[in-house]
Amino acid sequence: MAGVIQIQLGLSLTNGNLKVNVPTQNVSLVQAGSHSGAAVVDVTTTAAALVFPSGIATAGYGYFQNLDPTNYLQLGVEVSSTFYPLVQIPPLGVALIPLATLTVYAKANTATCQLLYNLLEA
């Protein structure tokens, strides 16, 4: 039996005369798999692949939270030993990403950061 992934996402900004309001959207997605995995890992200033639990076979949604109050960290891919950042998570920031691969690299800005991730199999 398939599971259901529930996502609630909205956005608002007020900056002087600039005002943005994206109402909260509720999305339900079918999870064909039955695995998830969460961990807190140290991310250094050298890009390294994140190690996800072996039971997760299909990329799904990744929730990533930078636990460092000072430094940003980046998520991306590595090609021929060159790191290409795709996402930058600010200090104490979060990102919810529909993943196309289970090979995700992470790199901290100027000092080691802790990254909390929760990966949901598709």
C-alpha positions as CSV (number, residue, x, y, z in Angstrom):
1,M,0.0,0.0,0.0
2,A,1.3,3.4,-1.0
3,G,1.9,6.1,1.6
4,V,1.1,9.8,1.3
5,I,3.6,12.7,1.6
6,Q,1.9,15.9,2.8
7,I,3.6,19.2,2.1
8,Q,2.4,22.6,3.2
9,L,4.4,25.6,1.8
10,G,3.8,29.3,1.7
11,L,5.9,32.5,1.4
12,S,5.5,36.1,2.6
13,L,7.8,39.1,2.5
14,T,7.5,42.7,3.7
15,N,10.4,45.0,3.0
16,G,9.3,48.7,2.8
17,N,6.9,49.0,-0.1
18,L,7.8,45.5,-1.4
19,K,5.2,43.0,-0.3
20,V,5.0,39.4,-1.5
21,N,2.4,36.9,-0.3
22,V,2.2,33.4,-1.7
23,P,-0.7,31.6,0.0
24,T,0.0,28.3,1.7
25,Q,-0.4,25.4,-0.6
26,N,-1.3,21.9,0.6
27,V,0.1,19.2,-1.6
28,S,-0.4,15.4,-1.3
29,L,2.0,13.1,-3.1
30,V,1.9,9.3,-3.3
31,Q,5.0,7.6,-1.8
32,A,5.4,4.3,-3.7
33,G,8.4,3.3,-1.5
34,S,8.3,2.8,2.2
35,H,11.6,4.1,3.5
36,S,12.9,7.3,5.0
37,G,16.1,8.3,6.8
38,A,17.2,11.2,9.0
39,A,20.6,12.2,10.4
40,V,22.7,15.1,11.6
41,V,26.0,15.2,9.8
42,D,29.1,17.4,9.9
43,V,29.7,19.3,6.6
44,T,33.2,20.5,6.0
45,T,34.6,23.1,3.6
46,T,35.5,20.3,1.2
47,A,32.6,19.0,-0.8
48,A,31.7,15.4,0.1
49,A,28.8,13.1,-0.8
50,L,26.1,12.7,1.8
51,V,25.6,9.1,2.9
52,F,21.9,8.2,2.9
53,P,20.5,5.0,4.5
54,S,20.9,2.0,2.3
55,G,17.2,1.1,2.3
56,I,16.3,4.2,0.3
57,A,16.4,3.1,-3.4
58,T,14.5,5.9,-5.1
59,A,15.1,9.6,-4.8
60,G,12.2,11.5,-3.3
61,Y,11.9,14.6,-1.2
62,G,14.8,15.9,0.9
63,Y,14.4,18.2,3.8
64,F,17.7,19.9,4.7
65,Q,18.3,22.3,7.7
66,N,21.5,24.1,8.3
67,L,22.0,24.1,12.1
68,D,24.9,26.6,12.0
69,P,24.0,30.1,13.2
70,T,26.9,31.8,11.3
71,N,27.8,30.0,8.1
72,Y,25.9,29.0,5.0
73,L,26.3,25.6,3.3
74,Q,25.8,24.5,-0.2
75,L,24.3,21.3,-1.8
76,G,25.1,20.3,-5.3
77,V,26.8,17.8,-7.6
78,E,30.3,16.8,-8.4
79,V,31.6,16.2,-11.9
80,S,35.2,15.2,-12.6
81,S,36.2,16.2,-9.1
82,T,34.7,19.7,-9.5
83,F,31.8,20.7,-7.1
84,Y,28.9,22.6,-8.6
85,P,26.6,24.2,-6.0
86,L,22.9,24.1,-6.8
87,V,21.4,25.2,-3.5
88,Q,22.7,27.5,-0.8
89,I,21.2,27.2,2.6
90,P,21.7,30.3,4.8
91,P,22.6,30.0,8.5
92,L,19.7,28.3,10.3
93,G,17.9,28.1,7.0
94,V,16.0,25.2,5.5
95,A,15.3,23.7,2.0
96,L,12.8,21.2,0.8
97,I,14.0,19.7,-2.5
98,P,12.4,17.1,-4.8
99,L,15.5,15.1,-5.6
100,A,16.4,13.6,-8.9
101,T,19.3,11.6,-7.6
102,L,20.6,10.1,-4.3
103,T,24.1,11.4,-5.0
104,V,24.0,14.8,-3.2
105,Y,27.2,16.6,-2.2
106,A,27.5,19.2,0.6
107,K,30.0,21.9,1.3
108,A,30.3,24.4,4.1
109,N,31.3,28.0,3.5
110,T,34.1,28.9,6.0
111,A,33.8,26.4,8.8
112,T,32.3,23.0,9.5
113,C,28.5,23.1,9.8
114,Q,26.0,20.6,11.0
115,L,23.3,19.6,8.5
116,L,20.1,17.9,9.5
117,Y,18.5,16.0,6.7
118,N,15.3,13.9,6.4
119,L,15.0,12.0,3.1
120,L,11.7,10.5,2.0
121,E,11.8,7.7,-0.6
122,A,9.6,8.4,-3.7
